[in-house]
Amino acid sequence: MRFALVTTHPPGTGSLNEYAFHFVRALRRKPEVSEVVLLLDELPEGAPYPPDEPAADGLAALRYVPAWRFGAWDNALRVRRAVRSVEPDAVLFNLQFATFAGGKAPAALGLIAPALVKRAGYPTLILLHNIMQTVDLESAGFAGNPVMAALIRAFGDLATRLLLQADIVALTIPKYVEILRDRFGEAATGNVYLIPHGAFDIPPPPTHDLPDGPLQIMTFGKFGTYKRVEDLITALNILRQGDRPPLELVIAGSDSPNAAGYLDGVAQANADLPGLRFTGYVAEEDVPRIFGESAVVVFPYTSTTGSSGVLHQAGEHGRAAVMPDIGDLAALVREEGYAAEFFEPGDAKSMADAIARVIDDPARRIELGERNYRAAVGLSLEDVVDWYLIHLRELPGAPA
């Protein structure tokens, strides 16, 4: 089977690139897959993708094909053209609603791509990491007033109907399946499925040892819209008023596409604050170290837009989590067995108190880390990929 995957992927830094990296690694290990063709966003000039990899050592061949450009208005046509050029047996889209653009119009137009590919005759699968029907548009940077929010909701419903034309639409949270089936009826009856996020890796059980030096409080992601660090910096200052070992706040990641320059602004505003470190974009090979050195992982979110890859990564590395009790994060904790200390969103003192309950109590820190590790490794991406391949073979006209 020749499998095409429309996605971001390292060294690209677009949203969901880490998920794609691990998904592709698992997909290439499947004996029924002969080649994986990545249909990717174009990188900046002078930053090419790696060379293609031939099949070897039990791994399927891998091709990197720049096929679309973030922010372009014609990405749906670009993707359909790229699919036709490689003639795969099936096409999987690794999507969230802002995959193709930060701007509202080009983002929506890009989401026509799966319908165009389906109509061109290719078995089409979508892994949809969020749904427009649950996104807090203002917090996510997509709407500044109620009228605009209503317009975006209407276009979001239209985009969702187009996505539902795919052969399979996989969602990572049970609530999403219920919402789409309730809202879209027959259009979401036979092809919408729940498939959990899956663990990127299944490392050995963590030791919970911490490096010498300051205790590291870490946050990880793309910041500036619904993920903001001002309250976390305030919480750090509150925590330093107590009788504690030295603390360091590590802000790991980069700006959201809708908030260019956000972290630079935060760094400049806090240039005189000791123990504040910005890592910039974290390469895949550095992720285990960033998590492994952290005493606690904090989620400074004001809303959520889907299943959290960061929570799964924190679990894989046995880290304690501190988060607001809202939306999809709370759903993940309840439904997949994670554990966390919770705080009131928008309340820096509540956040500081939650962090203190972890860093002041090593037994609690280890307990949370152990529970999160067990939850994260309960379902691997290897199993998730098997699910896609099994359901793909059941489609009419799909490869055997």
C-alpha positions as a printed NumPy array, in Angstrom:
array([[  0.   ,   0.   ,   0.   ],
       [  1.227,   3.482,  -0.904],
       [ -0.044,   5.856,   1.731],
       [ -0.149,   9.665,   1.329],
       [ -0.313,  11.847,   4.429],
       [ -1.279,  15.53 ,   4.19 ],
       [  0.278,  17.145,   7.228],
       [  3.003,  19.24 ,   8.739],
       [  6.16 ,  17.375,   9.743],
       [  9.593,  18.18 ,  11.164],
       [ 11.709,  20.084,  10.273],
       [  8.56 ,  22.101,   9.578],
       [  7.255,  23.707,  12.752],
       [  3.535,  23.899,  11.959],
       [  0.828,  22.696,  14.296],
       [  0.577,  18.883,  14.704],
       [  4.063,  18.286,  13.283],
       [  5.089,  16.273,  16.358],
       [  2.058,  14.02 ,  16.06 ],
       [  2.816,  13.424,  12.387],
       [  6.437,  12.538,  13.151],
       [  5.457,   9.735,  15.484],
       [  2.47 ,   8.603,  13.422],
       [  4.652,   8.241,  10.32 ],
       [  7.269,   6.327,  12.257],
       [  4.612,   3.814,  13.352],
       [  3.023,   3.66 ,   9.89 ],
       [  6.331,   2.822,   8.222],
       [  6.713,  -0.241,  10.445],
       [  3.526,  -1.858,   9.159],
       [  4.259,  -4.728,   6.713],
       [  1.296,  -3.874,   4.459],
       [  2.681,  -0.359,   3.818],
       [  5.313,  -0.136,   1.068],
       [  5.67 ,   3.65 ,   0.867],
       [  4.598,   6.743,   2.803],
       [  4.423,   9.984,   0.822],
       [  4.285,  13.117,   2.968],
       [  2.42 ,  16.001,   1.291],
       [  3.839,  18.862,   3.309],
       [  3.794,  22.606,   3.758],
       [  6.601,  24.441,   1.992],
       [  9.517,  25.427,   4.221],
       [ 11.181,  28.841,   4.117],
       [ 13.689,  29.248,   1.327],
       [ 16.979,  27.565,   2.167],
       [ 15.408,  25.093,   4.62 ],
       [ 14.741,  21.904,   2.641],
       [ 13.203,  18.694,   3.888],
       [ 15.542,  15.712,   4.384],
       [ 16.343,  13.375,   1.473],
       [ 13.814,  10.659,   0.691],
       [ 14.438,   7.352,   2.432],
       [ 14.289,   4.003,   0.603],
       [ 12.657,   0.979,   2.175],
       [ 15.115,  -0.697,   4.546],
       [ 15.312,  -2.627,   7.809],
       [ 11.591,  -3.367,   7.889],
       [ 10.59 ,   0.266,   7.261],
       [  8.508,   1.431,   4.306],
       [ 10.011,   3.98 ,   1.932],
       [  9.452,   7.644,   2.841],
       [  9.087,  10.585,   0.455],
       [  8.934,  14.285,   1.337],
       [  6.842,  16.292,  -1.137],
       [  6.292,  20.026,  -0.469],
       [  2.71 ,  20.374,  -1.702],
       [  1.073,  23.436,  -0.105],
       [  1.985,  26.721,   1.537],
       [  0.708,  27.923,   4.91 ],
       [ -1.578,  30.904,   4.336],
       [ -2.131,  30.313,   0.607],
       [ -5.692,  30.632,  -0.671],
       [ -5.4  ,  27.762,  -3.147],
       [ -4.125,  25.014,  -0.841],
       [ -7.059,  22.716,  -1.579],
       [ -6.199,  22.753,  -5.282],
       [ -2.493,  22.344,  -4.521],
       [ -3.194,  19.278,  -2.389],
       [ -5.46 ,  17.665,  -4.987],
       [ -2.818,  18.238,  -7.656],
       [ -0.124,  16.723,  -5.443],
       [ -2.262,  13.667,  -4.673],
       [ -2.858,  13.054,  -8.366],
       [  0.874,  13.341,  -9.042],
       [  1.806,  10.586,  -6.564],
       [ -1.239,   8.279,  -7.121],
       [ -1.476,   6.807,  -3.606],
       [ -3.748,   3.962,  -2.573],
       [ -5.183,   6.083,   0.264],
       [ -4.85 ,   9.604,   1.651],
       [ -4.883,  10.584,   5.332],
       [ -5.289,  14.216,   6.422],
       [ -3.797,  15.142,   9.81 ],
       [ -5.895,  18.234,  10.515],
       [ -7.072,  20.901,  12.856],
       [ -9.083,  23.901,  11.732],
       [ -6.044,  26.166,  11.338],
       [ -3.769,  23.654,   9.606],
       [ -3.655,  25.445,   6.264],
       [ -3.641,  29.106,   7.378],
       [ -3.9  ,  31.503,  10.279],
       [ -6.323,  33.764,   8.43 ],
       [ -9.988,  32.833,   8.551],
       [-10.735,  32.676,   4.819],
       [ -7.67 ,  30.733,   3.616],
       [ -7.952,  28.389,   6.617],
       [-11.537,  27.545,   5.656],
       [-10.724,  27.176,   1.958],
       [ -7.904,  24.764,   2.76 ],
       [-10.379,  22.46 ,   4.483],
       [-12.048,  21.802,   1.115],
       [ -9.009,  19.646,   0.22 ],
       [-10.313,  16.306,   1.599],
       [-13.589,  16.659,  -0.321],
       [-11.68 ,  17.381,  -3.544],
       [ -9.425,  14.367,  -2.997],
       [-12.417,  12.158,  -2.217],
       [-14.203,  13.299,  -5.379],
       [-11.052,  12.6  ,  -7.376],
       [-11.522,   8.933,  -6.465],
       [ -9.047,   8.308,  -3.639],
       [ -9.985,   6.631,  -0.33 ],
       [ -9.849,   9.537,   2.097],
       [ -9.352,   9.482,   5.858],
       [ -9.238,  12.449,   8.234],
       [ -7.788,  12.613,  11.722],
       [ -9.484,  15.748,  13.08 ],
       [ -7.852,  17.009,  16.26 ],
       [-10.474,  19.647,  17.024],
       [-13.914,  20.7  ,  15.853],
       [-15.08 ,  24.24 ,  15.241],
       [-18.237,  23.624,  17.257],
       [-16.278,  23.602,  20.552],
       [-13.536,  26.161,  19.906],
       [-13.561,  29.415,  21.882],
       [-12.958,  31.578,  18.818],
       [-12.024,  34.751,  20.666],
       [ -9.448,  33.033,  22.881],
       [ -8.03 ,  31.181,  19.893],
       [ -7.547,  34.435,  17.987],
       [-10.228,  33.953,  15.33 ],
       [-12.948,  36.396,  16.311],
       [-13.016,  39.716,  18.118],
       [-16.77 ,  40.355,  18.224],
       [-20.016,  38.332,  18.389],
       [-21.031,  39.061,  14.776],
       [-17.712,  37.777,  13.432],
       [-17.928,  34.775,  15.747],
       [-21.399,  33.925,  14.384],
       [-20.163,  34.177,  10.799],
       [-17.205,  31.944,  11.539],
       [-19.479,  29.411,  13.25 ],
       [-21.655,  29.3  ,  10.125],
       [-18.668,  28.782,   7.866],
       [-17.334,  26.285,  10.388],
       [-20.488,  24.205,  10.002],
       [-20.115,  24.357,   6.224],
       [-16.463,  23.302,   6.448],
       [-17.424,  20.452,   8.771],
       [-20.03 ,  19.196,   6.284],
       [-17.338,  19.129,   3.616],
       [-14.963,  17.234,   5.922],
       [-17.713,  14.713,   6.649],
       [-17.663,  13.697,   2.988],
       [-14.453,  11.76 ,   3.694],
       [-14.672,   7.981,   3.982],
       [-13.504,   8.063,   7.593],
       [-13.397,  10.966,  10.054],
       [-11.577,  10.04 ,  13.262],
       [-11.944,  12.17 ,  16.397],
       [ -9.893,  11.912,  19.566],
       [-12.52 ,  12.824,  22.183],
       [-15.909,  11.111,  22.72 ],
       [-17.694,  14.439,  23.144],
       [-16.666,  15.409,  19.601],
       [-18.297,  12.315,  18.145],
       [-21.527,  13.047,  20.015],
       [-21.56 ,  16.702,  18.924],
       [-21.081,  15.929,  15.248],
       [-23.667,  13.142,  15.228],
       [-26.196,  15.318,  17.044],
       [-25.565,  18.359,  14.864],
       [-25.162,  16.793,  11.431],
       [-27.314,  13.682,  11.687],
       [-26.979,  11.31 ,   8.728],
       [-23.909,  13.104,   7.408],
       [-22.015,  11.986,  10.532],
       [-23.615,   8.596,  11.105],
       [-21.618,   6.001,   9.203],
       [-18.143,   7.476,   8.921],
       [-17.388,   9.287,  12.203],
       [-15.377,   7.284,  14.726],
       [-13.658,   7.74 ,  18.056],
       [ -9.963,   6.892,  18.036],
       [ -7.839,   8.08 ,  20.985],
       [ -4.742,  10.2  ,  20.49 ],
       [ -2.3  ,   7.403,  21.327],
       [  1.097,   7.524,  23.019],
       [  3.966,   8.803,  20.881],
       [  6.414,   6.431,  22.536],
       [  6.302,   3.875,  25.315],
       [  9.493,   4.62 ,  27.222],
       [ 10.581,   2.681,  30.311],
       [  8.933,   3.73 ,  33.577],
       [ 10.287,   7.11 ,  34.703],
       [ 12.687,   7.466,  37.607],
       [ 11.293,  10.844,  38.78 ],
       [ 14.833,  11.983,  39.533],
       [ 15.424,  15.675,  38.879],
       [ 18.665,  17.337,  37.753],
       [ 20.766,  19.407,  40.095],
       [ 20.023,  23.101,  40.161],
       [ 16.751,  25.028,  40.331],
       [ 13.444,  23.168,  40.22 ],
       [ 12.14 ,  23.596,  36.696],
       [  8.513,  24.59 ,  36.127],
       [  7.891,  23.998,  32.42 ],
       [  5.218,  24.89 ,  29.902],
       [  5.255,  23.649,  26.315],
       [  3.393,  24.622,  23.178],
       [  2.558,  27.403,  20.741],
       [  1.709,  30.541,  22.661],
       [ -0.114,  33.821,  22.298],
       [ -3.797,  33.02 ,  21.76 ],
       [ -5.471,  30.75 ,  24.32 ],
       [ -2.065,  29.665,  25.666],
       [ -0.544,  32.668,  27.441],
       [  2.242,  32.867,  29.998],
       [  1.653,  36.17 ,  31.833],
       [ -0.233,  34.507,  34.707],
       [  2.413,  31.8  ,  34.871],
       [  5.136,  34.427,  35.29 ],
       [  3.059,  36.065,  38.019],
       [  2.646,  32.655,  39.659],
       [  6.436,  32.2  ,  39.592],
       [  6.881,  35.463,  41.481],
       [  4.261,  34.397,  44.041],
       [  5.989,  31.044,  44.56 ],
       [  9.323,  32.758,  45.126],
       [  7.872,  34.585,  48.125],
       [  7.785,  31.304,  50.047],
       [ 10.601,  29.322,  51.639],
       [ 11.482,  27.145,  48.641],
       [ 14.533,  26.011,  46.704],
       [ 15.458,  28.142,  43.666],
       [ 12.888,  27.952,  40.864],
       [ 13.244,  28.295,  37.1  ],
       [ 10.39 ,  28.818,  34.643],
       [ 11.053,  27.186,  31.267],
       [  8.818,  28.376,  28.422],
       [  9.369,  25.779,  25.707],
       [  7.987,  26.363,  22.241],
       [  7.133,  29.136,  19.845],
       [  4.428,  31.601,  18.875],
       [  1.017,  30.567,  17.623],
       [  0.611,  31.394,  13.919],
       [ -2.046,  33.925,  14.999],
       [  0.268,  35.655,  17.511],
       [  3.592,  36.32 ,  15.795],
       [  6.041,  38.103,  18.105],
       [  4.17 ,  37.242,  21.293],
       [  6.998,  35.463,  23.107],
       [  9.557,  38.074,  22.083],
       [  7.296,  40.69 ,  23.654],
       [  6.993,  38.672,  26.86 ],
       [ 10.776,  38.173,  26.992],
       [ 11.425,  41.889,  26.556],
       [  8.844,  42.819,  29.205],
       [ 10.526,  40.443,  31.688],
       [ 14.155,  40.902,  30.699],
       [ 15.171,  41.648,  34.307],
       [ 13.401,  38.634,  35.815],
       [ 15.917,  35.939,  36.856],
       [ 15.199,  32.277,  36.271],
       [ 13.033,  32.773,  33.177],
       [ 14.17 ,  30.762,  30.144],
       [ 12.739,  30.687,  26.63 ],
       [ 13.878,  27.684,  24.606],
       [ 12.316,  28.573,  21.262],
       [ 11.096,  25.76 ,  19.042],
       [ 12.039,  22.384,  20.537],
       [ 13.378,  19.84 ,  18.036],
       [ 11.939,  16.358,  18.351],
       [ 15.183,  14.868,  19.653],
       [ 15.232,  17.416,  22.507],
       [ 11.69 ,  16.776,  23.74 ],
       [ 12.59 ,  13.948,  26.181],
       [ 15.214,  16.112,  27.853],
       [ 12.906,  19.12 ,  28.219],
       [ 10.228,  16.993,  29.9  ],
       [ 12.67 ,  14.848,  31.858],
       [ 14.288,  17.855,  33.54 ],
       [ 10.966,  19.347,  34.637],
       [  9.457,  18.985,  38.09 ],
       [  6.007,  19.898,  36.778],
       [  4.355,  20.744,  33.456],
       [  1.908,  23.652,  33.577],
       [ -0.91 ,  24.277,  31.081],
       [ -1.618,  28.038,  31.216],
       [ -4.694,  27.811,  28.986],
       [ -7.778,  30.01 ,  28.944],
       [ -9.627,  27.584,  26.656],
       [ -8.873,  24.399,  24.723],
       [ -9.085,  23.356,  21.086],
       [ -8.773,  19.591,  21.142],
       [ -6.92 ,  16.666,  22.617],
       [ -3.621,  17.759,  24.13 ],
       [ -0.473,  16.256,  22.676],
       [  1.483,  17.997,  25.437],
       [ -0.475,  16.137,  28.128],
       [  0.29 ,  12.84 ,  26.411],
       [  3.97 ,  13.761,  26.245],
       [  3.995,  14.758,  29.917],
       [  2.494,  11.37 ,  30.697],
       [  4.987,   9.433,  28.605],
       [  7.791,  11.068,  30.596],
       [  6.081,  10.616,  33.96 ],
       [  5.618,  14.295,  34.729],
       [  3.083,  15.848,  37.069],
       [  0.636,  18.267,  35.445],
       [ -1.01 ,  21.489,  36.589],
       [ -3.923,  22.719,  34.481],
       [ -7.241,  24.562,  34.464],
       [-10.324,  22.414,  34.933],
       [-11.86 ,  23.357,  31.59 ],
       [-12.995,  21.875,  28.313],
       [-11.07 ,  19.143,  26.58 ],
       [ -8.275,  18.997,  29.156],
       [-10.753,  18.101,  31.867],
       [-12.356,  15.565,  29.51 ],
       [ -9.   ,  13.906,  28.855],
       [ -8.274,  13.625,  32.56 ],
       [-11.659,  12.028,  33.228],
       [-11.814,   9.742,  30.206],
       [ -8.222,   8.576,  29.763],
       [ -7.082,   8.284,  33.373],
       [ -4.721,  11.243,  33.682],
       [ -4.268,  13.159,  36.922],
       [ -3.471,  16.789,  37.663],
       [ -3.634,  19.596,  40.157],
       [ -6.222,  22.095,  38.939],
       [ -6.489,  25.876,  39.125],
       [ -9.048,  28.521,  38.209],
       [ -8.323,  29.844,  34.714],
       [ -7.204,  33.468,  34.715],
       [ -6.231,  33.357,  38.425],
       [ -2.451,  33.515,  38.952],
       [ -2.767,  32.918,  42.706],
       [ -4.823,  29.767,  42.118],
       [ -2.206,  28.626,  39.585],
       [  0.615,  29.261,  42.061],
       [ -1.215,  27.29 ,  44.758],
       [ -1.679,  24.327,  42.385],
       [  1.999,  24.353,  41.417],
       [  2.962,  24.557,  45.095],
       [  0.94 ,  21.432,  45.871],
       [  3.238,  19.584,  43.454],
       [  6.683,  21.056,  44.046],
       [  6.29 ,  21.215,  47.848],
       [  5.27 ,  17.544,  48.085],
       [  7.627,  15.113,  46.296],
       [  5.29 ,  12.204,  47.029],
       [  2.408,  14.002,  45.3  ],
       [  4.656,  14.912,  42.357],
       [  5.67 ,  11.271,  41.909],
       [  2.088,  10.017,  42.343],
       [  0.813,  12.33 ,  39.59 ],
       [  3.705,  11.403,  37.328],
       [  3.069,   7.671,  37.789],
       [ -0.643,   8.008,  37.06 ],
       [  0.019,  10.063,  33.958],
       [  2.594,   7.573,  32.732],
       [  0.132,   4.695,  33.07 ],
       [ -2.561,   6.667,  31.251],
       [ -0.244,   7.723,  28.418],
       [  1.13 ,   4.281,  27.607],
       [ -2.236,   2.524,  27.705],
       [ -2.665,   2.898,  23.934],
       [  0.275,   3.282,  21.574],
       [  0.341,   4.916,  18.165],
       [  1.18 ,   1.47 ,  16.804],
       [ -2.342,   0.399,  17.84 ],
       [ -3.864,   3.602,  16.465],
       [ -2.236,   3.024,  13.066],
       [ -3.564,  -0.553,  13.026],
       [ -7.062,   0.865,  13.53 ],
       [ -6.721,   3.079,  10.456],
       [ -5.4  ,   0.238,   8.315],
       [ -8.167,  -2.145,   9.403],
       [-10.912,   0.384,   8.642],
       [ -9.268,   1.379,   5.387],
       [ -9.377,  -2.2  ,   4.135],
       [-13.128,  -2.255,   4.807],
       [-13.814,   0.633,   2.399],
       [-15.227,  -0.168,  -1.054],
       [-12.449,  -0.128,  -3.629],
       [ -9.7  ,   0.15 ,  -1.   ],
       [ -6.466,  -1.859,  -1.368],
       [ -6.564,  -5.33 ,   0.127]])
